[in-house]
Amino acid sequence: MSTPTYHSEKLLSFHTLGPFQVRLRDETLDLGGLRQMAVLARLLVARGRAVPVSMLIDELWPGSPPAQALSTIQGYVSRLRRSLEPERAPREEAAVLVSAPPGYAIRVPADQVDSWRLESLVVRTAGGPEAVWAAMEQALSLWRGPALAEFADLPWAASEAARLEELRLMAVERRADAGIQLGKAGALVPDLEAHASAHPLREEAWRLLALALYRTGRQGDALGALRRARHSWREELGLDLSAALQQLEGDMLAQRLDVPPAPAAPAVPAGAGLRVLVADDQALVRTGMRVVLESEPGLEFAGEASDGEQAIAAVRAHRPDLVLLDIQMPNVDGLTAARRILSQPDPPKVVMMTTFGTDDNLYSALRAGVSGFILKTSPPEQLIAAMRAAAAGDALIDPAVTTRLIASFAGRSDPTAPPALAGFGDEELDLVRLVARGLTNAQIAATLHLDEPDVGTAIAGLLGRLGLIERAQLVVLAYESGLVKPSS
């Protein structure tokens, strides 16, 4: 195989934070039609990981791929390669959009892709306020508009756009926090007013706005901002201000400047030797999951099964840490298999796989104690995140989707329903509400001004008291008992 001798790939820059573009030597490249551009965008979302061709087909044509989808994808890739590497000789090995069986991948330095650089700046920057201010200024300068807007009707693009928007909001807040420490509070107030108004449920937005107002001598306005936050939270969530914001309010009323620091960003759990068993009646799905597991550090393929009965036997034989279980399988269906697996002593975590995001069986599975569910069409990075979230046990898998499913089925009578929440105190009920909103232990700790290990202990105590085994069951109970309403 020949080695590439051209260097144009070093001059490329990929822009996803705003209008989707690729530039070479400051010239915007012609990337073809929207679907051809979507191939490149999907590979960039994978952040260097290989995306199988079958996944590209499913995600570019959800539910209805054309008969010639494979050759169409190959044609898109060929044309994109010519655009990205115009100096590459015929039959020369591609260096940017590379073949990575069973699919393709983008291989460029992280600083050539604006979304990759945004994430690096926001998540990894540490140091004093000067360093943080400079890094967040740089991160926000990368943002030219809504990310991946051209592909908003495709689920994978919508999910990635939401993730990038959250990174942008984190950058806004980290910049403001650093700016207040550097004495820039007055200049930050207008931006923070807009930020808190646009995102009234973000605790950090209100904390920073109130603090900036206070630092500029506007104590009354600062207290007014916290009153607005309290009103929003009561209207939307039925909750009072967090302990941290109440403490800040008290400090301001007493004219104390000892303001509590911003909560630390939640740590991202790293997988370490997580052994995963895959059970699905489709060999192609099992093979795809195996490729994902074997390509990701910290994950290990522990075995496979093609029906529910085999899955139960494989769990006994291999003792995996986690089982990916298809909801629809022959002989013994996934729901029955999940119940039998979870009834064993010291059972593994169970995550249901499905083709659809709304299913009565999925709701029953969540009530039975599975950790959550994932769509088979999810990109590899979401599959990996779901497995690690299930293993960590301190967050729902895809909380927005999971709570929406629970809300849609909540209220159905079931003779095996867990006991009601009668007798629980206000603090315990607040904790249940926050779990039902999909918050992680770290986010709950920041909201209630507690240590994260204490939150984990409290949730474990609630589960034990109620005879439950999984976080999702607590969310089901919150809806079924009426503590949380589907409308909220």
C-alpha positions in Angstrom: 0.0 0.0 0.0 1.5 3.3 -1.0 2.0 6.2 1.5 0.4 9.5 0.8 2.9 12.2 -0.2 0.5 15.2 -0.5 -0.1 17.7 2.3 -3.4 19.5 1.6 -5.1 17.7 4.5 -3.0 19.8 6.9 -4.6 23.0 5.5 -8.2 21.8 5.9 -10.6 23.3 8.4 -14.0 21.8 9.2 -16.9 24.0 10.4 -20.0 22.6 12.0 -20.8 25.4 14.5 -23.0 27.4 12.1 -23.3 26.9 8.3 -21.7 23.6 7.5 -18.4 24.2 5.6 -15.0 22.8 4.9 -12.2 25.2 3.8 -8.9 24.5 2.1 -6.4 27.4 2.1 -9.3 29.7 3.0 -11.3 28.6 0.1 -14.8 27.0 0.8 -15.0 23.6 -0.8 -17.9 22.3 -2.8 -19.2 19.4 -0.8 -22.1 18.4 -3.1 -25.7 18.0 -2.2 -27.2 17.9 1.3 -27.2 14.1 1.6 -23.6 13.9 0.5 -22.7 16.6 3.0 -24.6 14.6 5.7 -22.1 11.7 5.2 -19.2 14.0 6.1 -21.1 15.6 9.0 -22.0 12.1 10.4 -18.3 11.1 10.3 -17.3 14.3 12.0 -19.9 13.6 14.8 -18.1 10.3 15.4 -14.9 12.2 16.3 -12.5 9.9 14.5 -14.3 6.6 15.2 -15.3 4.4 12.4 -19.0 4.6 11.3 -20.2 1.3 9.7 -21.7 1.7 6.2 -24.9 0.0 7.3 -25.3 2.7 10.0 -24.7 5.5 7.5 -27.4 4.0 5.3 -29.9 3.7 8.1 -29.2 7.3 9.4 -29.2 9.0 6.0 -32.4 7.4 4.9 -34.3 6.6 8.2 -36.8 3.9 7.6 -36.7 3.9 3.8 -33.2 3.4 2.2 -33.1 3.2 -1.6 -32.3 0.0 -3.3 -28.9 1.3 -4.4 -28.0 2.8 -1.0 -24.6 1.1 -0.8 -23.4 2.3 -4.2 -24.8 5.7 -3.5 -22.8 6.0 -0.2 -19.6 4.8 -2.1 -20.2 7.5 -4.7 -20.6 10.2 -2.0 -17.4 9.1 -0.4 -15.5 9.1 -3.6 -16.6 12.6 -4.5 -15.9 13.9 -1.0 -12.4 12.5 -1.1 -11.8 14.4 -4.4 -13.0 17.6 -2.8 -11.1 17.2 0.5 -7.8 16.0 -1.1 -7.5 17.6 -4.6 -3.8 16.9 -4.7 -4.2 13.2 -4.1 -3.1 11.1 -7.1 -5.4 8.6 -8.6 -5.4 5.3 -6.6 -3.4 7.0 -3.9 -4.5 6.1 -0.4 -6.9 8.6 1.2 -5.5 10.4 4.3 -8.6 12.3 5.5 -11.8 10.4 4.8 -10.3 6.9 5.3 -11.7 3.4 4.9 -12.1 1.9 8.4 -13.9 -1.5 8.1 -16.8 -1.9 8.3 -17.1 1.7 7.3 -15.4 5.0 7.1 -13.8 7.6 9.5 -12.4 11.1 9.4 -8.7 11.3 10.5 -7.5 14.9 11.1 -6.0 16.7 14.1 -8.6 17.9 16.6 -7.7 21.6 16.1 -8.9 21.4 12.5 -12.6 20.7 13.5 -14.3 23.5 15.3 -16.7 21.2 17.3 -13.8 19.1 18.5 -11.8 22.2 19.5 -14.9 23.7 21.3 -15.2 20.5 23.4 -11.5 20.5 24.3 -11.5 24.1 25.3 -14.6 23.9 27.4 -14.1 20.6 29.1 -10.3 20.4 29.6 -9.3 24.0 30.3 -8.1 24.5 33.9 -6.1 27.1 35.8 -6.8 30.6 37.0 -9.5 33.0 35.9 -7.2 34.6 33.2 -6.6 31.3 31.5 -10.2 30.3 31.7 -11.4 33.6 30.4 -9.0 33.4 27.4 -10.0 29.8 26.6 -13.8 30.5 26.8 -13.4 33.6 24.7 -11.7 31.4 22.1 -14.4 28.7 22.4 -17.2 31.1 22.0 -15.6 32.7 19.0 -15.9 29.3 17.2 -19.7 29.5 17.4 -21.2 31.0 14.2 -24.8 29.8 14.7 -26.8 26.6 15.5 -24.8 23.5 14.9 -25.6 21.1 12.1 -28.8 23.0 11.3 -28.8 21.7 7.7 -29.4 18.2 9.0 -31.9 19.0 11.9 -34.5 16.5 10.6 -32.0 13.6 11.2 -32.0 12.2 14.8 -28.3 11.8 15.1 -27.7 15.5 14.1 -30.4 16.8 16.4 -28.8 14.9 19.3 -25.3 16.1 18.5 -26.6 19.7 18.1 -28.1 19.6 21.6 -24.8 18.3 23.0 -22.9 21.1 21.4 -25.4 23.7 22.6 -24.8 22.5 26.1 -21.1 22.9 25.6 -21.7 26.5 24.4 -23.8 27.3 27.5 -21.1 25.9 29.7 -18.6 28.2 27.9 -20.8 31.2 28.5 -21.0 30.4 32.2 -17.3 29.6 32.7 -16.4 32.8 30.9 -18.8 34.8 33.1 -17.4 33.2 36.3 -13.9 34.0 35.3 -14.9 37.5 34.3 -16.5 38.2 37.7 -13.3 37.1 39.4 -11.3 39.5 37.1 -13.5 42.5 38.0 -15.5 42.5 34.7 -18.9 42.1 36.5 -20.5 45.3 35.1 -19.8 44.4 31.5 -21.2 40.9 31.9 -24.6 41.8 33.4 -26.4 42.3 30.0 -25.2 39.0 28.6 -26.1 37.2 31.9 -29.6 38.8 31.9 -30.2 37.4 28.5 -28.7 34.0 29.4 -30.8 33.5 32.6 -34.0 34.6 30.8 -33.4 32.2 27.9 -32.5 29.3 30.3 -34.5 29.9 33.5 -33.9 26.4 34.9 -30.1 26.7 34.9 -28.9 27.3 38.4 -25.5 28.6 37.4 -27.1 31.2 35.1 -29.0 32.8 38.1 -26.0 32.4 40.4 -23.8 34.3 38.0 -26.4 37.0 37.2 -27.1 37.7 40.9 -23.4 37.7 41.8 -22.5 40.1 38.9 -25.3 42.5 39.9 -24.1 42.4 43.5 -20.5 43.0 42.6 -21.6 46.2 40.7 -23.4 47.5 43.8 -26.9 46.6 42.6 -27.9 44.5 45.7 -31.6 45.1 45.2 -31.4 43.9 41.6 -29.4 40.9 42.6 -32.0 39.8 45.1 -34.7 40.5 42.5 -32.9 38.1 40.1 -33.0 35.3 42.8 -36.7 36.0 43.3 -37.3 35.5 39.6 -35.3 32.3 39.8 -37.5 31.1 42.7 -40.7 31.9 40.8 -39.5 30.1 37.7 -38.5 27.0 39.6 -41.8 26.9 41.6 -43.8 27.3 38.4 -41.9 24.8 36.3 -40.6 22.2 38.8 -42.5 22.7 42.1 -39.2 23.3 43.8 -37.7 26.1 45.9 -34.3 27.5 45.2 -31.4 25.1 45.7 -29.5 25.3 49.0 -26.6 27.0 47.2 -28.8 29.8 45.8 -30.5 30.2 49.2 -27.2 30.6 50.8 -26.2 33.2 48.3 -29.4 35.1 48.9 -28.7 35.0 52.7 -25.1 36.3 52.1 -26.4 39.2 50.1 -29.1 40.1 52.6 -26.4 40.1 55.3 -24.0 42.0 53.0 -21.4 39.3 53.2 -19.0 38.9 50.3 -18.1 35.3 51.1 -20.1 33.9 48.2 -20.0 30.1 47.7 -18.0 29.0 44.7 -19.5 27.5 41.6 -20.1 23.8 41.8 -17.4 21.7 40.0 -18.3 20.1 36.7 -19.4 16.5 37.1 -16.7 14.0 36.4 -17.1 11.9 33.4 -16.9 8.2 34.4 -14.4 6.2 32.5 -15.2 2.7 31.7 -12.7 0.1 33.1 -13.0 -3.5 32.0 -16.8 -3.4 31.6 -17.8 -6.9 30.3 -20.9 -6.7 28.0 -23.1 -9.5 26.6 -25.2 -8.9 23.5 -28.5 -10.6 22.9 -30.3 -10.1 19.7 -31.9 -12.4 17.1 -30.3 -10.5 14.2 -26.7 -11.6 13.5 -25.9 -8.2 11.9 -26.8 -6.3 15.1 -24.7 -8.6 17.2 -21.8 -8.2 14.9 -22.1 -4.4 14.9 -22.3 -4.3 18.7 -19.2 -6.5 18.9 -17.3 -4.1 16.6 -18.2 -1.2 18.8 -17.2 -3.0 22.0 -13.9 -4.3 20.7 -12.9 -0.9 19.4 -13.5 1.0 22.6 -10.9 0.9 25.5 -12.4 -0.2 28.8 -15.2 -2.3 27.2 -15.0 -6.0 26.6 -17.2 -8.3 24.5 -18.3 -11.1 27.0 -20.5 -13.2 24.7 -23.7 -13.2 22.6 -27.1 -14.9 22.4 -29.7 -15.0 19.6 -32.8 -15.5 21.8 -34.1 -14.9 25.3 -33.4 -18.4 26.6 -29.9 -18.3 25.3 -29.4 -14.9 27.0 -30.4 -16.2 30.4 -28.1 -19.2 30.0 -25.2 -17.0 28.8 -25.6 -14.7 31.8 -25.2 -17.6 34.1 -22.2 -18.9 32.1 -20.3 -15.7 31.5 -21.3 -13.5 34.4 -21.2 -10.2 32.4 -21.4 -6.8 34.1 -24.0 -5.6 31.6 -26.4 -7.2 29.1 -27.7 -5.5 25.9 -31.0 -7.2 25.4 -33.3 -6.9 22.4 -36.9 -6.3 23.5 -38.3 -8.5 20.7 -36.8 -12.0 20.4 -38.0 -15.5 19.6 -38.6 -18.4 22.1 -38.4 -16.1 25.2 -39.0 -12.4 24.6 -36.7 -9.7 25.9 -39.0 -8.5 28.7 -39.4 -12.0 30.1 -35.6 -12.6 29.8 -34.9 -9.3 31.6 -37.2 -10.2 34.5 -35.5 -13.7 34.9 -32.0 -12.2 34.6 -32.8 -9.5 37.2 -34.3 -12.1 39.6 -30.9 -13.9 39.8 -28.6 -13.2 42.8 -26.2 -10.3 42.1 -27.6 -9.7 38.6 -25.9 -7.7 35.9 -27.2 -4.3 34.7 -29.7 -4.8 31.8 -30.2 -2.3 28.9 -33.0 -3.0 26.5 -32.4 -2.5 22.7 -35.2 -1.4 20.5 -36.0 -0.1 17.0 -38.7 2.3 18.4 -38.5 4.8 21.2 -42.1 4.2 22.5 -43.3 0.7 23.4 -45.5 -0.6 26.2 -43.0 -3.4 26.7 -40.2 -0.9 27.3 -42.3 0.8 30.0 -42.9 -2.6 31.6 -39.1 -3.4 31.4 -38.3 -0.1 33.1 -40.7 -1.0 35.9 -39.1 -4.4 36.2 -35.7 -2.9 36.9 -33.7 -2.5 33.7 -31.3 0.4 33.6 -32.8 1.9 30.5 -33.1 1.4 26.8 -31.2 2.5 23.6 -32.2 2.6 20.0 -30.4 0.1 17.8 -29.8 2.9 15.3 -27.9 5.0 17.8 -24.4 6.1 16.8 -21.5 4.3 18.5 -20.7 7.2 20.8 -24.2 7.2 22.2 -24.2 3.4 22.6 -20.9 3.6 24.6 -22.2 6.5 26.7 -25.4 4.5 27.5 -23.4 1.4 28.6 -21.2 3.5 30.8 -24.1 5.4 32.3 -25.8 2.1 33.1 -22.7 0.7 34.7 -22.1 3.8 36.8 -25.7 3.8 38.0 -25.8 7.5 38.9 -27.8 8.7 35.8 -30.6 7.7 33.5 -29.7 6.5 30.1 -30.8 9.4 27.7 -32.8 11.1 30.5 -34.9 13.2 28.1 -36.1 10.1 26.1 -36.5 7.9 29.1 -38.6 10.3 31.2 -40.7 11.1 28.1 -41.5 7.4 27.6 -42.3 7.0 31.3 -44.5 10.1 31.3 -46.4 8.8 28.2 -47.3 5.5 30.0 -47.6 6.8 33.6 -50.8 6.4 35.5 -51.7 2.9 34.2 -53.0 0.7 36.9 -50.7 -2.3 37.8 -51.3 -4.6 40.7 -47.5 -5.1 41.1 -46.9 -1.3 41.4 -44.3 -0.3 44.1 -45.7 1.2 47.3 -46.7 4.9 47.3 -44.5 7.6 48.7 -46.7 8.2 51.8 -44.6 8.9 54.8 -41.7 10.4 53.0 -40.4 13.8 54.1 -40.1 16.9 52.0 -36.3 16.5 51.6 -36.8 12.9 50.4 -39.5 13.9 48.0 -37.3 16.7 46.6 -34.7 14.1 45.9 -37.1 11.9 44.1 -38.3 14.8 42.0 -34.7 15.6 40.9 -34.1 12.0 40.0 -37.3 12.0 38.0 -36.1 15.1 36.1 -33.1 13.0 34.9 -30.4 14.7 36.9 -27.1 12.9 37.7 -25.8 12.5 41.2 -23.4 15.3 40.6 -26.1 17.7 39.4 -28.3 16.8 42.3 -25.4 17.4 44.7 -24.9 20.8 43.2 -28.6 21.6 43.4 -29.1 20.5 47.0 -25.7 21.7 48.2 -24.6 18.2 49.3 -21.6 16.0 48.7 -22.0 13.7 45.7 -21.3 10.5 47.8 -24.1 11.5 50.2 -26.5 11.8 47.2 -25.6 8.3 46.0 -26.1 7.0 49.6 -29.5 8.7 49.9 -30.7 7.4 46.5 -29.6 3.9 47.4 -31.5 4.2 50.7 -34.6 5.2 48.8 -34.4 2.3 46.5 -33.8 -0.1 49.4 -36.8 1.3 51.3 -39.0 1.0 48.3 -37.8 -2.5 47.3 -36.5 -1.2 43.9 -33.2 -2.0 42.2 -32.8 0.7 39.5 -33.0 4.5 39.2 -35.5 4.2 36.3 -38.0 2.5 38.7 -37.8 5.5 41.0 -38.7 7.7 38.0 -41.7 5.5 37.2 -42.9 5.7 40.8 -42.6 9.5 40.8 -44.9 9.7 37.8 -47.3 6.9 38.9 -47.7 8.4 42.4 -48.4 11.9 41.0 -45.4 13.4 42.6 -44.2 14.5 39.1 -46.7 15.3 36.4 -46.2 14.4 32.7 -46.9 18.1 31.8 -43.8 19.2 33.7 
